[in-house]
Amino acid sequence: MDIKLKSVGEVQVVELHGDIDASTAPDITKFVSDLVKTNIRLLLDMTKVPYMSSAGLRTLLSLYRQITAKQGKVILVGLSEELVDTMSVTGFLDFFVTKSTQEEGLANLTQET
Amino acid sequence: MERIDIHPTHSHENFKLRLGRPQPFGATIVPGGVNFSIFSSHATSCSLVLFKKHAKAPLAEIPFPDEFRIGNVYCMVVFDLDYENLEYGYRMDGPNNFQQGHWFDPSKILLDPYAKIIGGRDVWGVVPDWEDIYHHRGRIAFDDFDWGNDRALEIPPEDQIIYEMHVRSFTRHESSGIKENHRGTFAGIRDKIPYLKELGINAVELMPVYEFDEFENSRPNPQTGETLYNYWGYSTVGFFSPKAGYAATGKFGMQVDELKTLVKELHKNGIEVILDVVFNHTAEGNERGPTISFRGIDNKTYYMMTPEGYYFNFSGCGNTINCNNPIVRNIVLDCLRYWAAEYHIDGFRFDLASILGRDPWGYPLANPPLLESLAFDPILAKCKLIAEAWDAGGLYQVGSFPAYGRWAEWNGKFRDGIRKFIKGDGTVGQIAQCLQGSPNLYAWAGRAPATSINFITAHDGFTLMDLVSYNHKHNEANGENNNDGSNDNDSWNCGWEGATDDVGINALRRRQIKNAIAILMVSQGVPMLLMGDEVGRTQNGNNNTYCHDNELSWLDWNLQTKNAEILEFVKHCVAFRRSHPVLRNPNHFRNQDYVGSGYADITWHGTKAWNVDWSDGNRAIAFLLCGKHAKQGTVEDNYIYVAMNMHWQTQWFEIPGLPPSLQWHVFANTGAVFASNYLPGTEPVLENQSGILVGDRSVVILVGK
């Protein structure tokens, strides 16, 4: 798992590369949890995530809970069609705002007050 | 502060261990590891067998140290497991003596009876590796679903309208029009929620969804060579696991989340979920069956055994679960509590439930402890409990199932009575009881009308279209020389056996279908529709399609267009029931006027108003419900008059008069030349308020308002 961070204005952009499963999920949790502060605007770019296991999806939801508890906002970007389908039928998609590209995701995160 | 039990105290090879907790049974995620707990009254030793997901050979075997056994329970925490990619089972040693009923065999790896996910049949119909040393593999569930504000709907029982369906059959047909990977799955049902809502039902009853093996007794169809499966799944492998092959995400092991998401979405749309559960036997069959789990863990405890060491067979499926053994009773209770609490299930329908009232030697108990425990359980307190009140051993308890004020029953006598009446047997006395929620069966015992689950068709037997198209079953495709399936169908083919181009016969069949639906929907009690009957689904006369994963079983969504007229009629009748509380009384009729309306709550009529011919052979009857008595006079409703003429000749029915200022309106007339039925509230006024011509084999429903 390769994790890259950049800041675009107020938004923290985290680019993930690799499968998210029980073995890689703890790294992501650690990385993102360290970023989380009040009112965080976080964009998770999943374009290079081919597969998320059950543990991977739980990690995302857990991060979502951490972020919203601090009045923050998170957007998922670039999910493959198959991942969207898996997330949809297992209920995880209901919690997330998703966009196709970083540009759209950034626009969404910055237009909010 | 840290608890000290996050630290291991023992080790085995590379695994770090600690004494576990005996409860809960099963595999439970705890801080730092997984707590494994399993009981056996007769085992002499036990090992935990771990596999990496899908691996042929075990990753490790960890014997339970002596000090990790508490009573008859082996319990151990194993730390630092990659539990998402883990499969587990047990190996047990102990006595092996046929006559004594002991079947311990340490060469077998055994499935945990409490496994929450079971791998091995991850994708429906994928042929398993028959050489596999461990077929149905326990996996560890997170059980951390985010339910938001959801909870069981707790719809009053008398307001329920149940739709019985098979998960795979509902959307497997390509005409379902949903994404290919959703077809035949829980996700597929979710995609079709708008259809269910439009139909108007408010509960789905899912045929078995606990893990089963579709390859149990699979064989080629002698006629076509196509594989015949254990398609319906009335043969449980694991009672705590959803069927992986019913989940679009089964291949990822996410069936738990997928089913929970379906339940949550159905609830959001006002639809309850009832599970058809099979606690009478397991997939291990008789003496010649496979050892999957119970047989190798504690055969004598889990099964009813003859003194010679054979399996009692009250289920007709080889073995019988020993339900009133105190240990087995607890596993059934644990199971239902788990589904009620963890999956927000609204109710359960118990297959061959009379077995649950037999003692360990098979004798019917007057006061079966299991049924009593379920009825008074605090976690199940709001769940619907529905019994299929008979078994294959000859116990028939419709009307006498031990109910403890809780249990409802599939009313087989309603089914038979209505079928006979519709085909013209002239059983007016019998159907008068059916229409009132079978007070002859239930009122004397203080059991409400909603005790009666009213159905004319169910998965066992003909579909409604076949009920009016066949005199005899045609089960040749099952490969059992047409010997399987019921011979008592009370069906009538309307003049020709099977499909025909005869316009008159087809018109009569459609009318008979509508008559059945109309009578079902105006009867007190809880109506249950069989999936597809609303669009005239046929099984070509096969009344037992338990083995067919093909178009014989699948719902063809094109029928919505082909039989649009039937679908519209069903929708209107369901809507009619939902808009009239007088059809959904919580208590039985008293046959008197106790609100001062001038009308008794229910009155009976014939071709002459206020005058019924109750003699056998009479085929014409009508009844009037007084709207002022709706729900015991607590709500205001219209008056409803239903005339049923199952004679082959048209008859003039004199209609009872209404209070001044009210008029009769026509909701439905199945015999009208242009079939007429209306959305409730839009019914036209009846021209002649004193009488109506009811066509041959027709039903008329009027609303007085």
Chai-1 contact restraints between the chains, C-beta under 6 A:
chainA,res_idxA,chainB,res_idxB,connection_type,confidence,min_distance_angstrom,max_distance_angstrom,comment,restraint_id
A,A22,B,D82,contact,1.0,0.0,6.0,A-B,restraint_1
A,A22,B,E84,contact,1.0,0.0,6.0,A-B,restraint_2
A,S54,B,M254,contact,1.0,0.0,6.0,A-B,restraint_3
A,A55,B,E84,contact,1.0,0.0,6.0,A-B,restraint_4
A,T86,B,T249,contact,1.0,0.0,6.0,A-B,restraint_5
A,V89,B,A187,contact,1.0,0.0,6.0,A-B,restraint_6
A,V89,B,A248,contact,1.0,0.0,6.0,A-B,restraint_7
A,V89,B,T249,contact,1.0,0.0,6.0,A-B,restraint_8
A,V89,B,E258,contact,1.0,0.0,6.0,A-B,restraint_9
A,T90,B,T249,contact,1.0,0.0,6.0,A-B,restraint_10
A,T90,B,M254,contact,1.0,0.0,6.0,A-B,restraint_11
A,T90,B,D257,contact,1.0,0.0,6.0,A-B,restraint_12
A,T90,B,E258,contact,1.0,0.0,6.0,A-B,restraint_13
A,T90,B,T261,contact,1.0,0.0,6.0,A-B,restraint_14
A,G91,B,T261,contact,1.0,0.0,6.0,A-B,restraint_15
